[in-house]
């Protein structure tokens, strides 16, 4: 029995540590499906993480930190989109620039705000919500520790999540109308 608990804890930590990389990969996939090569996702994630920590630290609210991180990611994605689509920039070069800008600017601000680089002061985190039925499942209850942000069972359905991911990553269906060229919206 101890082996299975250790294995479940190991598997849970592997999922927890792999989640940011998997979400970044999913963001790149969605971006590529939209026609923009976003190679700067790592820099965007680092800068968003810094602003999320700074927002949560200075306001004391993890929700404000979450909004600050989302706003930073959206702003850098907007920069990439404007430079690539409207200014006819090379998407790979812009992405490399974002990969250099994100961590560099975050480390500079960390040094200015907290006199450190690479680690922020302790910030308030989200409170755990216990899901009663999940703690009774033998291995999943140990792995997930019966905690989630949304307690609604419909939101936790793995089947719905996998179906949504399958539709997002499915090959495109043939269009009934000819595709529009992005050259019409680009400024020359």
N, C-alpha and C positions, 0 to 999 in steps of 0.2 A: 504493500500500500504506500509506503514511503517513496518508492521509486516513482509511482504514478503522480504523486503530489509534486515531487521534484521535477518530473518531466512537464507537468502542467505549468509549474512556475517558470521553468525555462522557456516553454513555448509562449507563455504570456509575455515574458520580457522580450522575446524575439519579435513578437507582433508589435509590442509597444515601441521598440526601437526602430522597427522597419516602417512604421506608419508614416513618418515625414517623407521618407524617400518614395514610398508608394504614392502618396498624395502628390508629390512633385512630379512623378512620372505621369500620373493621371492628368495633371494640369497641362503638361507638355503634349499629351495625346489630344486633349480637347483643343488646345491651341493649334496644333497641326491640322486637325480636322477643319478648323476655321480658316486655314490658309496662311497662318503666320507661324514661322519657325521661332519658337521661344527658347533659345539656348541659354538665356539669362535667368532661368527659374531659380537657380541656387542663390544667386545674389539677391533676387527678389525675396526669397524665403528668409535669408539672413537679415536683411534690412527690416522686413516685416516683423520678424521675431524680436529684433531690438526695439522697434517702436511699440510693440505689444508690451514688452517688459517695462519700458519707460512709462507708457500710459498707465499700466497697472500700478507701478511704483508711486508715481506722483499723485494719482487720484485715490489709490487704495481699493479700486474696484477692478476685478478681473474682466468684467464686461466692457468697461471703457478700454482696457488693454486690448481686448479682442477686436473692438471697433478700430482702434488705432492701427493694429496689425493689418486688418482687412483694408483699411484706407491706404496704407503704405503699399500693399501689394497691388491694389487697383491703380494707384498713381503710377507706379513703375510699369505696369502693363499698358497704361494709357500712353506713357512716354514711348514704349516700344511700338505700339500701334501707330501713333502719329508719325514717328520717324520712319517707320517702314512703309506705311501706306501713303501718307500725304507728302512726305519728303523724298520718297523713292530711295530710302536708305537700304543698305545691305543688312538683312535680318541677322545674319551670323555675326557681323561686326558689331551691331547694336547690342546683341545678346552678350557678347564678350565684354563690351563696355559696361553693361549692367552687372555682369559677374565681378567686374573690378570695382565698380562704384558701390554696390550694396555693402559688402563687407568692409571696404575701406572707410566709407562714410560712417557706418555703424561703429567701427572701432574708434574713429576720431571722436564721435560724439560720446562714446563710453568713457574715453579718456577725459574729455571735458566735463562730463556730468558726475562721474563716479570715481575718477582717477584710477581706473582699471581697464583692462581689455580682456575680452573673452568670457567674462562672467558678470552678471548683474547682481545687485543686492537682492535679498529675498523679497519676493512679491507674493501677494495674496492670491491663492488659487481658487478654482471652482470647488464648491461643496459637492460631495458625493451624494448620489441619490440611490438608495437601495431598491432593487427590483426583487420582490419576494419570490416569484416563481423561478427566477434565474439562479438563485442560490441553491435550489434543490437539484439542479442538473449536475450529474457527477463530475465531469471534467470541465465543462464550460463554466460552472459556478466557481470553480477554483481558479480558472484562468482569468475570468473577467471580474472576479471578486464581487459580483452582483452590483456593479456600480455603472452608472451612465448619466449623461446630462439630461436626456429626455426619458422620463419614465413611461411614456406611452408605448405599449407593446406593438402597436402598428408601425411605429417608427423604427423598431429594432428588428424587424423582419429581415432576415438574411436573404430570403428568396426575393423579396422586392428589390433589395439593394443589388443583388446579382443580376436581376432582370434589367434594372436601369443601366448598370455598367455594360451589359451586353448590347443594349440599344445604342449607347453612346459610342462604343468601339466597333460596332458592326460596319461592314463595308457600305459605302453610300449606295442608295438605290438610284437607278437611272431616273433622271429628271424628265418630267413630261414637257417642260419648256427648256429651251437651250439655256445653259448657264450664262450668267452675266459676267462680263469682263470687269475686273477691278480697275482696269486702266481708265474707265470713264470717271471714277471717283478720285483718281490720283491727280494731283496738281502737277503741271509740267512747267 
